[in-house]
Amino acid sequence: MTDTTDQVAEGITAPSPEDIGVNYDQFADLHELIASDISLHIGLWSPPGDREPASTLLDLSNRAQEQQTDYHLETLGVQAGDHLLDIGCGAGAPAVRIAQRSGARVTGINVSQVQLDKAVERAKSADVADRVSFGYGNAMALDFADESFDAAMAIEVFAHLSDRRQGFAEAARVLRPGGHFLVTEFTLRGTPSEELLTAYLQTWHCMPPTTPAKTMELAADAGFELVKVDNMTQNCAFSGEVMGLLYADRHDEIVDRYGPELVGEMDYVMPLVRTFFREHLGCYMFLLRKPAK
């Protein structure tokens, strides 16, 4: 059943997995130019509770992506011999890094073929292809048997799902009893204008941000126990600032890649998205546990 509590802005329809995949395929190069060429997530600019500022651009963004992955690995606690499912694996950098640092096996799924191709090459280059694999997969209809994985993670993936409830149910189904699921979710701060919210939804191709309480409710309905929750919101504003600065700095490259007509539309939207990140976007990390039998 679709989670009807998530209201979509007027005129915006819920994206299908195919729509999301096409969007990421089309704008994969843009993401690498303005966000990070490692991974497309909100970077861990500072740990939870730490408000020290960060102050560089692309290299700092890449290091923030890696630091975020390290924090997720520490939180999940996967070890050699464990099998981790990376739901929405992007271009594979987190999966490869986790495999290298933990010795675990990792299976990554995604709806973007462009990102999957890059992930496969990344695993080969890192010499971990024997333990890290990637394939097409829909988070709301996982193509795995029940109780297939020791742990799972979904980093800023549920924001795209038209049915978050089904996403939690599928994650619970494929986890072994006692397994952990780490999920991060975007949340809403304040009351953005319709223009700001629509710019964010269209650019990110996602559903409206939810609330921590709603996320915990959906997780509990799927049978998960809450182990830990961290407020990661302090990282959102700076991520938006870096994307805005890199967009301006690399504007000529972006025009060469996407053409002046499409970039003209981006020029209007980018300042709105930057404002939304700075003033209205929050992010929480939830560590969940499937009860042991």
Backbone as CSV, one residue per row, in Angstrom:
resi,resn,N_x,N_y,N_z,CA_x,CA_y,CA_z,C_x,C_y,C_z
1,MET,0.851,-1.198,0.000,0.000,0.000,0.000,0.881,1.240,0.000
2,THR,0.569,2.185,-0.843,1.340,3.421,-0.919,1.146,4.250,0.338
3,ASP,2.247,4.843,0.816,2.200,5.678,2.016,1.566,7.012,1.665
4,THR,0.278,7.141,1.922,-0.464,8.328,1.508,-0.217,9.520,2.416
5,THR,0.544,9.330,3.521,0.810,10.467,4.397,1.824,11.418,3.787
6,ASP,2.583,10.943,2.793,3.535,11.813,2.114,2.799,12.565,1.014
7,GLN,2.662,13.852,1.172,1.923,14.660,0.206,2.866,15.183,-0.863
8,VAL,2.508,15.001,-2.111,3.308,15.471,-3.228,2.833,16.867,-3.616
9,ALA,3.798,17.734,-3.934,3.449,19.099,-4.313,2.523,19.073,-5.529
10,GLU,1.668,20.078,-5.623,0.689,20.140,-6.703,1.377,20.060,-8.064
11,GLY,0.863,19.159,-8.913,1.417,19.008,-10.247,2.593,18.050,-10.336
12,ILE,3.075,17.525,-9.183,4.202,16.607,-9.174,3.684,15.202,-8.892
13,THR,3.996,14.255,-9.761,3.586,12.879,-9.547,4.731,12.085,-8.946
14,ALA,4.397,11.019,-8.221,5.409,10.182,-7.599,6.272,9.531,-8.674
15,PRO,7.597,9.602,-8.557,8.462,9.005,-9.578,8.443,7.488,-9.506
16,SER,8.477,6.844,-10.654,8.602,5.391,-10.715,10.084,5.034,-10.676
17,PRO,10.408,3.792,-10.348,11.821,3.387,-10.389,12.451,3.652,-11.750
18,GLU,11.688,3.445,-12.834,12.218,3.700,-14.166,12.532,5.181,-14.369
19,ASP,11.627,6.064,-13.892,11.865,7.504,-14.002,13.129,7.909,-13.248
20,ILE,13.292,7.351,-12.050,14.462,7.700,-11.234,15.735,7.250,-11.929
21,GLY,15.697,6.030,-12.483,16.873,5.525,-13.186,17.246,6.383,-14.368
22,VAL,16.264,6.793,-15.168,16.526,7.649,-16.330,17.108,8.980,-15.885
23,ASN,16.573,9.537,-14.788,17.068,10.809,-14.274,18.534,10.718,-13.874
24,TYR,18.880,9.652,-13.135,20.275,9.503,-12.728,21.165,9.206,-13.931
25,ASP,20.664,8.444,-14.904,21.443,8.200,-16.111,21.754,9.506,-16.828
26,GLN,20.747,10.367,-16.965,20.907,11.602,-17.728,21.859,12.574,-17.049
27,PHE,21.788,12.643,-15.710,22.534,13.687,-15.010,23.710,13.148,-14.198
28,ALA,24.180,11.936,-14.521,25.316,11.366,-13.797,26.545,12.269,-13.891
29,ASP,26.811,12.806,-15.085,27.976,13.676,-15.241,27.818,14.973,-14.462
30,LEU,26.593,15.515,-14.431,26.354,16.736,-13.662,26.626,16.499,-12.187
31,HIS,26.178,15.367,-11.664,26.404,15.056,-10.252,27.898,15.058,-9.930
32,GLU,28.702,14.474,-10.823,30.133,14.416,-10.575,30.785,15.796,-10.674
33,LEU,30.203,16.687,-11.473,30.769,18.016,-11.630,30.452,18.938,-10.461
34,ILE,29.263,18.800,-9.875,28.862,19.786,-8.867,28.731,19.214,-7.457
35,ALA,28.764,17.891,-7.286,28.579,17.325,-5.947,29.825,16.589,-5.496
36,SER,30.121,15.478,-6.142,31.283,14.661,-5.792,31.455,13.631,-6.883
37,ASP,32.703,13.304,-7.207,32.895,12.237,-8.184,33.163,10.903,-7.500
38,ILE,32.817,10.834,-6.217,32.895,9.576,-5.464,31.511,9.023,-5.221
39,SER,30.614,9.856,-4.705,29.286,9.358,-4.336,28.337,10.531,-4.217
40,LEU,27.056,10.298,-4.518,26.068,11.376,-4.490,25.230,11.277,-3.220
41,HIS,25.815,11.723,-2.125,25.102,11.737,-0.851,25.440,13.037,-0.123
42,ILE,24.699,13.304,0.957,25.080,14.392,1.844,26.337,13.963,2.578
43,GLY,27.432,14.696,2.407,28.693,14.305,3.029,28.690,14.505,4.541
44,LEU,29.486,13.702,5.225,29.629,13.853,6.671,30.701,14.909,6.933
45,TRP,30.305,16.180,6.782,31.262,17.278,6.974,31.744,17.329,8.419
46,SER,30.895,16.949,9.330,31.275,16.897,10.742,30.419,15.838,11.418
47,PRO,30.979,15.124,12.409,30.210,14.083,13.093,29.023,14.673,13.841
48,PRO,28.029,13.848,14.177,26.873,14.340,14.941,27.322,15.044,16.228
49,GLY,26.773,16.219,16.460,27.124,16.988,17.647,28.302,17.911,17.456
50,ASP,28.998,17.787,16.347,30.165,18.608,16.064,29.772,19.692,15.072
51,ARG,29.978,20.959,15.439,29.569,22.051,14.568,30.763,22.796,13.972
52,GLU,31.933,22.163,13.950,33.095,22.824,13.366,32.889,22.996,11.862
53,PRO,33.198,24.166,11.306,32.949,24.400,9.877,33.974,23.691,8.996
54,ALA,33.553,23.366,7.791,34.454,22.861,6.755,34.591,23.940,5.688
55,SER,35.683,23.875,4.882,35.939,25.076,4.072,36.656,24.886,2.742
56,THR,36.513,23.754,2.055,37.047,23.680,0.695,35.971,23.153,-0.231
57,LEU,36.351,22.693,-1.459,35.339,22.319,-2.433,35.391,20.838,-2.800
58,LEU,35.751,20.491,-4.052,35.558,19.120,-4.518,36.354,18.108,-3.706
59,ASP,37.608,18.394,-3.409,38.397,17.427,-2.648,37.818,17.240,-1.257
60,LEU,37.363,18.327,-0.653,36.731,18.227,0.658,35.436,17.427,0.564
61,SER,34.684,17.648,-0.520,33.448,16.898,-0.701,33.729,15.402,-0.816
62,ASN,34.777,15.040,-1.557,35.144,13.632,-1.672,35.532,13.047,-0.319
63,ARG,36.299,13.795,0.466,36.705,13.295,1.781,35.500,13.165,2.707
64,ALA,34.545,14.079,2.555,33.335,13.985,3.374,32.533,12.733,3.032
65,GLN,32.493,12.378,1.742,31.809,11.154,1.345,32.477,9.941,2.002
66,GLU,33.793,9.910,1.979,34.519,8.788,2.575,34.333,8.740,4.086
67,GLN,34.358,9.899,4.715,34.167,9.944,6.166,32.759,9.485,6.534
68,GLN,31.788,9.854,5.698,30.428,9.397,5.936,30.355,7.869,5.864
69,THR,30.979,7.289,4.843,30.975,5.835,4.693,31.628,5.163,5.891
70,ASP,32.739,5.719,6.356,33.421,5.146,7.520,32.528,5.174,8.755
71,TYR,31.774,6.252,8.899,30.870,6.351,10.050,29.747,5.321,9.940
72,HIS,29.237,5.126,8.743,28.192,4.119,8.549,28.723,2.717,8.827
73,LEU,29.947,2.441,8.385,30.551,1.135,8.643,30.722,0.908,10.139
74,GLU,31.225,1.919,10.831,31.395,1.807,12.281,30.054,1.570,12.967
75,THR,29.008,2.258,12.499,27.694,2.128,13.107,27.089,0.748,12.850
76,LEU,27.217,0.261,11.615,26.672,-1.053,11.265,27.448,-2.192,11.910
77,GLY,28.763,-2.046,11.989,29.580,-3.085,12.612,29.735,-4.346,11.785
78,VAL,29.623,-4.255,10.446,29.800,-5.459,9.639,31.256,-5.906,9.691
79,GLN,31.448,-7.217,9.592,32.771,-7.811,9.719,33.025,-8.777,8.572
80,ALA,34.267,-9.272,8.511,34.627,-10.251,7.493,33.677,-11.438,7.570
81,GLY,33.196,-11.852,6.414,32.268,-12.971,6.358,30.820,-12.557,6.325
82,ASP,30.503,-11.323,6.747,29.133,-10.815,6.666,28.798,-10.470,5.217
83,HIS,27.503,-10.474,4.927,27.031,-10.087,3.597,26.120,-8.883,3.741
84,LEU,26.525,-7.756,3.186,25.815,-6.483,3.287,25.100,-6.175,1.987
85,LEU,23.857,-5.747,2.072,23.105,-5.261,0.921,23.124,-3.741,0.930
86,ASP,23.669,-3.140,-0.125,23.701,-1.683,-0.278,22.577,-1.296,-1.227
87,ILE,21.466,-0.822,-0.661,20.282,-0.459,-1.431,20.466,0.955,-1.968
88,GLY,20.485,1.108,-3.283,20.772,2.409,-3.879,22.247,2.712,-3.781
89,CYS,23.074,1.869,-4.385,24.525,1.871,-4.161,25.260,2.974,-4.895
90,GLY,24.564,3.772,-5.724,25.244,4.820,-6.467,26.285,4.240,-7.404
91,ALA,27.437,4.885,-7.484,28.516,4.426,-8.357,29.470,3.488,-7.641
92,GLY,29.075,2.987,-6.472,29.787,1.887,-5.844,30.888,2.224,-4.870
93,ALA,31.226,3.510,-4.672,32.341,3.849,-3.799,32.130,3.387,-2.351
94,PRO,30.956,3.625,-1.748,30.769,3.139,-0.378,30.884,1.617,-0.260
95,ALA,30.295,0.882,-1.207,30.359,-0.580,-1.158,31.797,-1.063,-1.230
96,VAL,32.577,-0.490,-2.141,33.969,-0.887,-2.285,34.761,-0.546,-1.030
97,ARG,34.550,0.634,-0.488,35.298,1.058,0.704,34.954,0.159,1.901
98,ILE,33.682,-0.177,2.056,33.276,-1.043,3.159,33.890,-2.431,3.004
99,ALA,33.888,-2.953,1.789,34.492,-4.269,1.563,35.983,-4.247,1.880
100,GLN,36.667,-3.197,1.469,38.099,-3.093,1.716,38.410,-2.993,3.207
101,ARG,37.598,-2.255,3.935,37.900,-1.974,5.338,37.376,-3.022,6.311
102,SER,36.390,-3.804,5.886,35.789,-4.764,6.801,36.026,-6.217,6.424
103,GLY,36.310,-6.464,5.155,36.408,-7.839,4.690,35.072,-8.465,4.376
104,ALA,33.998,-7.702,4.493,32.660,-8.231,4.225,32.409,-8.360,2.727
105,ARG,31.404,-9.167,2.381,30.881,-9.197,1.017,29.807,-8.119,0.906
106,VAL,29.710,-7.490,-0.244,28.720,-6.446,-0.443,28.025,-6.668,-1.783
107,THR,26.708,-6.608,-1.762,25.908,-6.608,-2.976,25.217,-5.258,-3.075
108,GLY,25.424,-4.562,-4.180,24.809,-3.255,-4.365,23.763,-3.292,-5.453
109,ILE,22.655,-2.585,-5.244,21.619,-2.476,-6.270,21.323,-1.008,-6.541
110,ASN,20.839,-0.745,-7.755,20.578,0.631,-8.170,19.625,0.592,-9.360
111,VAL,18.986,1.716,-9.641,18.122,1.808,-10.818,18.764,2.620,-11.934
112,SER,20.004,3.069,-11.746,20.728,3.814,-12.771,21.775,2.912,-13.400
113,GLN,21.629,2.617,-14.687,22.585,1.751,-15.357,23.939,2.427,-15.499
114,VAL,23.951,3.737,-15.697,25.219,4.462,-15.799,26.009,4.310,-14.508
115,GLN,25.358,4.494,-13.371,26.049,4.340,-12.098,26.487,2.897,-11.869
116,LEU,25.654,1.939,-12.263,26.023,0.533,-12.088,27.274,0.182,-12.904
117,ASP,27.362,0.687,-14.109,28.543,0.426,-14.929,29.801,0.981,-14.254
118,LYS,29.688,2.169,-13.691,30.834,2.757,-12.990,31.170,1.956,-11.738
119,ALA,30.146,1.441,-11.052,30.378,0.658,-9.842,31.131,-0.626,-10.151
120,VAL,30.733,-1.298,-11.225,31.411,-2.541,-11.613,32.888,-2.272,-11.912
121,GLU,33.163,-1.200,-12.640,34.545,-0.851,-12.959,35.319,-0.475,-11.702
122,ARG,34.665,0.203,-10.772,35.329,0.598,-9.528,35.745,-0.635,-8.726
123,ALA,34.855,-1.631,-8.648,35.171,-2.854,-7.908,36.331,-3.603,-8.563
124,LYS,36.344,-3.637,-9.894,37.451,-4.289,-10.599,38.759,-3.563,-10.335
125,SER,38.740,-2.241,-10.418,39.957,-1.448,-10.219,40.499,-1.599,-8.800
126,ALA,39.589,-1.761,-7.842,39.995,-1.910,-6.441,40.326,-3.355,-6.092
127,ASP,40.187,-4.262,-7.056,40.495,-5.682,-6.873,39.643,-6.323,-5.776
128,VAL,38.360,-5.936,-5.751,37.432,-6.553,-4.785,36.209,-7.139,-5.490
129,ALA,36.306,-7.329,-6.804,35.152,-7.823,-7.554,34.732,-9.223,-7.124
130,ASP,35.623,-9.944,-6.442,35.249,-11.275,-5.953,34.334,-11.201,-4.741
131,ARG,34.290,-10.008,-4.093,33.441,-9.848,-2.903,32.392,-8.757,-3.040
132,VAL,32.457,-8.000,-4.120,31.534,-6.882,-4.313,30.869,-7.021,-5.677
133,SER,29.556,-7.066,-5.699,28.827,-7.195,-6.962,27.712,-6.159,-7.018
134,PHE,27.303,-5.833,-8.235,26.284,-4.810,-8.440,25.281,-5.269,-9.489
135,GLY,24.041,-4.825,-9.326,23.021,-5.150,-10.311,21.819,-4.245,-10.178
136,TYR,20.964,-4.273,-11.192,19.746,-3.473,-11.162,18.822,-4.014,-10.076
137,GLY,18.194,-3.093,-9.337,17.269,-3.535,-8.301,16.381,-2.413,-7.811
138,ASN,15.140,-2.747,-7.553,14.133,-1.816,-7.060,13.975,-2.023,-5.555
139,ALA,14.203,-0.984,-4.778,14.147,-1.089,-3.318,12.782,-1.522,-2.813
140,MET,11.739,-1.289,-3.614,10.384,-1.653,-3.191,9.993,-3.065,-3.636
141,ALA,10.884,-3.732,-4.355,10.623,-5.106,-4.809,11.965,-5.801,-4.991
142,LEU,12.633,-6.097,-3.880,13.976,-6.662,-3.931,13.945,-8.078,-4.504
143,ASP,14.880,-8.349,-5.393,14.932,-9.648,-6.067,15.878,-10.591,-5.330
144,PHE,15.618,-10.756,-4.026,16.432,-11.643,-3.203,15.508,-12.490,-2.334
145,ALA,15.989,-13.659,-1.978,15.217,-14.548,-1.116,15.132,-13.987,0.296
146,ASP,14.159,-14.459,1.051,14.032,-14.072,2.451,15.322,-14.406,3.207
147,GLU,15.686,-13.519,4.141,16.804,-13.742,5.065,18.112,-14.037,4.329
148,SER,18.411,-13.215,3.307,19.613,-13.412,2.485,20.831,-12.662,3.005
149,PHE,20.637,-11.620,3.826,21.734,-10.725,4.173,21.872,-10.572,5.683
150,ASP,23.129,-10.336,6.105,23.408,-10.092,7.522,23.145,-8.650,7.904
151,ALA,23.237,-7.744,6.949,23.026,-6.316,7.211,22.627,-5.642,5.905
152,ALA,22.038,-4.464,6.027,21.648,-3.691,4.852,21.781,-2.212,5.168
153,MET,21.951,-1.404,4.122,21.942,0.040,4.309,21.282,0.690,3.106
154,ALA,20.655,1.829,3.356,20.012,2.618,2.309,20.290,4.083,2.629
155,ILE,21.278,4.657,1.961,21.745,6.003,2.274,21.054,7.003,1.350
156,GLU,20.109,7.748,1.918,19.352,8.774,1.184,18.642,8.192,-0.030
157,VAL,18.157,6.984,0.104,17.454,6.286,-0.963,15.945,6.370,-0.782
158,PHE,15.483,6.262,0.458,14.045,6.239,0.700,13.373,7.538,0.288
159,ALA,14.137,8.615,0.169,13.578,9.881,-0.310,12.993,9.736,-1.717
160,HIS,13.523,8.783,-2.487,13.044,8.575,-3.853,11.814,7.675,-3.924
161,LEU,11.528,6.939,-2.885,10.526,5.884,-2.984,9.106,6.439,-2.911
162,SER,8.279,5.995,-3.834,6.863,6.372,-3.796,6.136,5.636,-2.681
163,ASP,6.718,4.551,-2.174,6.115,3.770,-1.087,7.199,3.408,-0.079
164,ARG,7.463,4.312,0.839,8.485,4.070,1.853,8.140,2.839,2.698
165,ARG,6.860,2.658,2.994,6.433,1.519,3.811,6.879,0.199,3.181
166,GLN,6.704,0.081,1.857,7.106,-1.136,1.167,8.616,-1.297,1.186
167,GLY,9.332,-0.181,1.114,10.789,-0.244,1.193,11.258,-0.838,2.505
168,PHE,10.658,-0.423,3.610,11.020,-0.996,4.916,10.639,-2.472,4.994
169,ALA,9.474,-2.819,4.458,9.030,-4.209,4.498,9.985,-5.108,3.721
170,GLU,10.457,-4.636,2.562,11.376,-5.431,1.768,12.736,-5.576,2.453
171,ALA,13.224,-4.497,3.060,14.495,-4.590,3.781,14.391,-5.596,4.923
172,ALA,13.281,-5.568,5.651,13.087,-6.513,6.752,13.015,-7.947,6.232
173,ARG,12.387,-8.130,5.105,12.218,-9.482,4.551,13.552,-10.131,4.210
174,VAL,14.469,-9.372,3.604,15.718,-9.977,3.127,16.798,-10.045,4.196
175,LEU,16.558,-9.448,5.359,17.532,-9.511,6.444,17.348,-10.770,7.276
176,ARG,18.465,-11.326,7.726,18.404,-12.447,8.652,18.007,-11.933,10.036
177,PRO,17.374,-12.751,10.862,17.035,-12.333,12.231,18.283,-11.846,12.971
178,GLY,18.148,-10.729,13.640,19.276,-10.123,14.330,20.087,-9.177,13.466
179,GLY,19.773,-9.102,12.160,20.521,-8.239,11.257,20.170,-6.775,11.429
180,HIS,21.104,-5.910,11.091,20.921,-4.472,11.228,20.655,-3.820,9.873
181,PHE,19.830,-2.796,9.913,19.508,-1.994,8.731,19.789,-0.538,9.072
182,LEU,20.703,0.083,8.314,21.030,1.491,8.499,20.376,2.274,7.370
183,VAL,19.529,3.234,7.732,18.828,4.030,6.731,18.940,5.506,7.100
184,THR,19.183,6.347,6.101,19.164,7.784,6.327,17.996,8.372,5.561
185,GLU,17.357,9.357,6.157,16.156,9.962,5.580,16.230,11.482,5.650
186,PHE,15.801,12.127,4.578,15.671,13.575,4.573,14.420,13.991,5.342
187,THR,14.537,15.065,6.083,13.423,15.602,6.849,13.245,17.082,6.505
188,LEU,12.117,17.612,6.906,11.775,18.994,6.563,11.918,19.894,7.775
189,ARG,12.569,21.040,7.561,12.690,22.066,8.602,11.899,23.289,8.163
190,GLY,11.037,23.777,9.037,10.283,24.981,8.734,9.251,24.748,7.645
191,THR,8.836,25.852,7.026,7.808,25.796,5.995,8.323,26.473,4.731
192,PRO,8.853,25.693,3.781,9.377,26.299,2.554,8.250,26.793,1.655
193,SER,8.565,27.729,0.795,7.593,28.156,-0.204,7.367,27.017,-1.190
194,GLU,6.247,27.089,-1.892,5.963,26.069,-2.902,7.043,26.057,-3.971
195,GLU,7.578,27.233,-4.324,8.626,27.321,-5.337,9.879,26.579,-4.886
196,LEU,10.278,26.770,-3.623,11.472,26.099,-3.117,11.272,24.591,-3.059
197,LEU,10.119,24.153,-2.536,9.863,22.717,-2.414,9.801,22.060,-3.787
198,THR,9.129,22.704,-4.733,9.006,22.132,-6.068,10.363,22.038,-6.750
199,ALA,11.215,23.051,-6.575,12.557,23.014,-7.159,13.346,21.838,-6.608
200,TYR,13.245,21.616,-5.306,13.942,20.487,-4.679,13.411,19.157,-5.201
201,LEU,12.085,18.991,-5.245,11.489,17.731,-5.675,11.838,17.412,-7.121
202,GLN,11.788,18.416,-7.980,12.067,18.190,-9.394,13.552,17.910,-9.638
203,THR,14.414,18.623,-8.927,15.849,18.445,-9.128,16.320,17.101,-8.591
204,TRP,15.842,16.739,-7.418,16.290,15.494,-6.770,15.458,14.296,-7.203
205,HIS,14.365,14.571,-7.910,13.477,13.516,-8.406,13.035,12.622,-7.245
206,CYS,12.436,13.240,-6.245,12.126,12.505,-5.036,10.766,12.906,-4.465
207,MET,10.432,12.272,-3.358,9.221,12.581,-2.616,9.525,13.693,-1.607
208,PRO,8.497,14.343,-1.054,8.738,15.377,-0.047,9.439,14.803,1.179
209,PRO,10.299,15.585,1.836,10.933,15.107,3.060,9.890,14.707,4.093
210,THR,10.226,13.718,4.906,9.308,13.198,5.907,9.703,13.737,7.282
211,THR,9.333,13.049,8.341,9.700,13.425,9.710,10.381,12.241,10.387
212,PRO,11.230,12.479,11.386,11.832,11.355,12.113,10.779,10.437,12.720
213,ALA,9.714,11.011,13.239,8.663,10.197,13.854,8.011,9.270,12.832
214,LYS,7.767,9.783,11.626,7.152,8.953,10.593,8.080,7.826,10.178
215,THR,9.367,8.126,10.055,10.329,7.083,9.698,10.353,5.985,10.744
216,MET,10.372,6.365,12.010,10.388,5.359,13.076,9.093,4.557,13.098
217,GLU,7.982,5.213,12.776,6.700,4.500,12.719,6.711,3.453,11.615
218,LEU,7.188,3.821,10.417,7.225,2.883,9.310,8.180,1.733,9.594
219,ALA,9.317,2.046,10.224,10.273,0.997,10.565,9.667,0.019,11.569
220,ALA,8.980,0.543,12.565,8.346,-0.314,13.569,7.256,-1.174,12.947
221,ASP,6.500,-0.605,12.024,5.449,-1.374,11.356,6.029,-2.538,10.559
222,ALA,7.267,-2.385,10.084,7.925,-3.461,9.341,8.572,-4.483,10.264
223,GLY,8.510,-4.233,11.562,9.050,-5.175,12.535,10.421,-4.833,13.070
224,PHE,10.948,-3.671,12.711,12.284,-3.297,13.170,12.258,-2.726,14.585
225,GLU,13.335,-2.960,15.312,13.598,-2.305,16.587,14.574,-1.159,16.342
226,LEU,14.378,-0.039,17.028,15.281,1.097,16.896,16.466,0.918,17.834
227,VAL,17.670,0.956,17.265,18.895,0.822,18.049,19.514,2.183,18.325
228,LYS,19.519,3.045,17.291,20.212,4.334,17.419,19.649,5.296,16.399
229,VAL,19.596,6.577,16.759,19.220,7.611,15.798,20.174,8.793,15.968
230,ASP,20.685,9.313,14.849,21.579,10.466,14.859,20.995,11.569,13.989
231,ASN,21.059,12.783,14.485,20.664,13.948,13.698,21.868,14.405,12.881
232,MET,21.778,14.245,11.551,22.877,14.584,10.656,22.639,15.914,9.930
233,THR,21.676,16.690,10.410,21.224,17.870,9.676,22.331,18.890,9.455
234,GLN,23.289,18.979,10.374,24.329,20.005,10.239,25.135,19.849,8.964
235,ASN,25.047,18.673,8.318,25.793,18.455,7.089,25.043,18.891,5.829
236,CYS,23.732,19.113,5.946,22.934,19.415,4.759,23.277,20.771,4.159
237,ALA,23.316,21.799,4.987,23.513,23.156,4.476,24.826,23.277,3.723
238,PHE,25.897,22.722,4.279,27.186,22.871,3.621,27.232,22.079,2.322
239,SER,26.573,20.918,2.304,26.518,20.149,1.057,25.852,20.970,-0.045
240,GLY,24.763,21.660,0.291,24.096,22.513,-0.679,24.969,23.671,-1.123
241,GLU,25.715,24.247,-0.185,26.598,25.352,-0.531,27.693,24.902,-1.493
242,VAL,28.276,23.743,-1.209,29.349,23.242,-2.067,28.823,22.953,-3.473
243,MET,27.639,22.342,-3.561,27.068,22.081,-4.882,26.836,23.381,-5.643
244,GLY,26.332,24.402,-4.949,26.104,25.692,-5.598,27.391,26.333,-6.075
245,LEU,28.429,26.272,-5.239,29.709,26.871,-5.605,30.369,26.121,-6.754
246,LEU,30.313,24.799,-6.707,30.905,24.014,-7.782,30.137,24.188,-9.085
247,TYR,28.829,24.339,-8.981,28.023,24.580,-10.182,28.469,25.876,-10.860
248,ALA,28.655,26.917,-10.076,29.095,28.198,-10.643,30.514,28.099,-11.179
249,ASP,31.376,27.418,-10.442,32.783,27.330,-10.813,32.993,26.507,-12.081
250,ARG,32.154,25.500,-12.293,32.334,24.582,-13.420,31.225,24.762,-14.468
251,HIS,30.687,25.961,-14.513,29.527,26.231,-15.367,29.834,25.955,-16.838
252,ASP,31.010,26.343,-17.311,31.347,26.129,-18.722,31.377,24.640,-19.054
253,GLU,31.925,23.829,-18.146,31.954,22.376,-18.362,30.542,21.810,-18.423
254,ILE,29.679,22.341,-17.573,28.301,21.847,-17.531,27.564,22.211,-18.821
255,VAL,27.808,23.412,-19.326,27.197,23.815,-20.606,27.684,22.903,-21.723
256,ASP,28.985,22.599,-21.741,29.535,21.712,-22.767,28.886,20.335,-22.693
257,ARG,28.579,19.877,-21.490,28.029,18.535,-21.320,26.534,18.481,-21.624
258,TYR,25.773,19.504,-21.198,24.315,19.428,-21.276,23.676,20.409,-22.251
259,GLY,24.445,21.359,-22.753,23.906,22.309,-23.711,23.289,23.520,-23.032
260,PRO,23.278,24.678,-23.718,22.829,25.935,-23.103,21.357,25.951,-22.733
261,GLU,20.507,25.266,-23.485,19.075,25.310,-23.184,18.763,24.653,-21.844
262,LEU,19.262,23.444,-21.631,19.005,22.755,-20.368,19.700,23.456,-19.212
263,VAL,20.907,23.956,-19.452,21.634,24.660,-18.393,20.923,25.957,-18.024
264,GLY,20.259,26.591,-18.995,19.467,27.775,-18.669,18.390,27.458,-17.646
265,GLU,17.765,26.295,-17.765,16.776,25.871,-16.779,17.450,25.587,-15.429
266,MET,18.622,24.967,-15.476,19.368,24.691,-14.238,19.758,25.983,-13.527
267,ASP,20.125,27.000,-14.303,20.549,28.269,-13.711,19.448,28.872,-12.849
268,TYR,18.200,28.661,-13.252,17.075,29.181,-12.465,16.847,28.354,-11.211
269,VAL,17.003,27.025,-11.343,16.641,26.120,-10.248,17.727,26.041,-9.172
270,MET,18.982,26.081,-9.562,20.063,25.828,-8.608,20.043,26.747,-7.388
271,PRO,19.841,28.067,-7.527,19.774,28.905,-6.330,18.619,28.530,-5.394
272,LEU,17.504,28.074,-5.974,16.370,27.658,-5.159,16.714,26.403,-4.369
273,VAL,17.357,25.456,-5.024,17.752,24.220,-4.340,18.769,24.520,-3.241
274,ARG,19.706,25.404,-3.536,20.708,25.784,-2.538,20.042,26.387,-1.309
275,THR,19.046,27.237,-1.519,18.305,27.825,-0.396,17.542,26.763,0.380
276,PHE,16.936,25.824,-0.341,16.183,24.761,0.328,17.109,23.931,1.205
277,PHE,18.279,23.572,0.697,19.244,22.815,1.499,19.641,23.592,2.742
278,ARG,19.880,24.868,2.582,20.378,25.685,3.682,19.321,25.917,4.756
279,GLU,18.075,26.125,4.339,17.063,26.581,5.287,16.020,25.535,5.662
280,HIS,15.855,24.485,4.844,14.713,23.609,5.076,15.005,22.109,5.074
281,LEU,16.189,21.691,4.660,16.454,20.256,4.570,17.150,19.752,5.821
282,GLY,16.613,18.672,6.379,17.239,17.976,7.487,17.572,16.559,7.090
283,CYS,18.345,15.876,7.916,18.713,14.490,7.625,18.956,13.753,8.939
284,TYR,18.385,12.546,9.040,18.574,11.696,10.219,19.070,10.326,9.782
285,MET,19.899,9.729,10.614,20.357,8.374,10.412,19.743,7.461,11.469
286,PHE,19.180,6.342,11.009,18.537,5.386,11.906,19.234,4.036,11.789
287,LEU,19.647,3.483,12.904,20.144,2.114,12.943,19.031,1.249,13.512
288,LEU,18.578,0.306,12.705,17.460,-0.555,13.063,17.932,-2.005,13.171
289,ARG,17.154,-2.810,13.879,17.515,-4.217,14.061,16.276,-5.076,13.839
290,LYS,16.466,-6.126,13.046,15.404,-7.117,12.888,15.502,-8.076,14.071
291,PRO,14.456,-8.226,14.859,14.540,-9.064,16.069,14.980,-10.482,15.754
292,ALA,15.755,-11.048,16.662,16.152,-12.454,16.535,14.941,-13.326,16.815
293,LYS,14.913,-14.481,16.200,13.799,-15.389,16.404,13.875,-16.026,17.784
